[in-house]
């Protein structure tokens, strides 16, 4: 693999195909212009690995389908600063650090509270609150950690950004989602924070893998939509 130890360099692409005919006003709406804006709102979270006790296609699909929002940390290059005479300063690059080791996700909860049950079961695999220790699994990371692939797409579902976050696990049991106020009725969402290990993994291969997963989601939707058309047109 090219640039095996620096996937960010591997992902750098030739930008000569972009043409900027309107560099002053920055209007890029002409049909002859190849510069198209990137917008938000088309993201996917795939739970590619769950702990063995919770591992099933149904659980993975359920969690991924019910994600409303996800917040991921950035990566910061710290500066080492040197001072000269009269307040003059200069610097060199220092260490690279994550802006936190957690990912936040917001899930839509359903009747039967499957999100709450899954995340609670995941936490209690690591520490049974009644005992204070592991009662269901061995002290092995593969027994309680998971992995996700997160990607963002254009509206035509072409993956633009993809990253794998490894060693994830939830950090709380969200009983507070079920508070009660008799004067209001609202949707119940689960706000979950996941810890992850080290740095996110990125590469052209990961982007291609994410695109395959998105394409599978898209292709699986076609018969569902067709079935609805058949149902409502009486052709079933």
C-alpha positions, 0 to 999 in steps of 0.5 A: 500500500502506498504511503503505508505509514502515512494514510493522510498523504495517500488520501491527498489527491490531485486538485487540478480538476477544480476550476475557479472562474470566479475567485473574487465573488466565490460564486460556483454555480455555473455548469462549466465549473467543477467545484461543487460545495460539500454539505452536511446531513448525509452521514452513516454510522456502521457498528461493524464490531460489537462485543460477542455477547451482543453481536448480531446483524440485527443489533448492529443494524438497529444501532446504526439506523437510529443514530441522529447525530454524531460528534467526533473530536479533531486532531491538534498539532501543538506548538513548542514556543521559543522567545527571543529579545523584545517579545519576539517569538517563534515555534516548531511543531510539538506533539499531535493530540486528539481533542478528546477520546470520546464520540457522542451519539444521539439515538432515537429510542423506540417502544421496547427501549432497544437502544437503552437495553443494548447500551445498558447491557454493554456497560454491565458487561464491563461492570455489573452494578450489583457486584462491582466487577465483571460477571458475564465475560473475561477480562479481555478487550475483545470481549467488551470493545467494539468498532464503528465506521463513520462516513459522510456523503454527498446527497447522491451518497458518494462517500467523502470522509470516512474513519474507523474508530476502534476500541469503542465502548459506552460510558454510561447507562442512560436512565436519565432519558426516561424522566417525566413531566406530565405537562409535556410529551416529547420524543425520547432520544438517548445521548450516549458517549463512547470511549475509543482507542488511540486515533481514528484510522483513515485511508483510501481503503477505508473510504472504499470500504465505507462506500461499499457499505453505503451502496449495500444500504442503498441497494437494500432500500430499492425493494422496500420502496418498490414494495410500497409502490406495489402495495399502494397501486394494488399490484401485489 
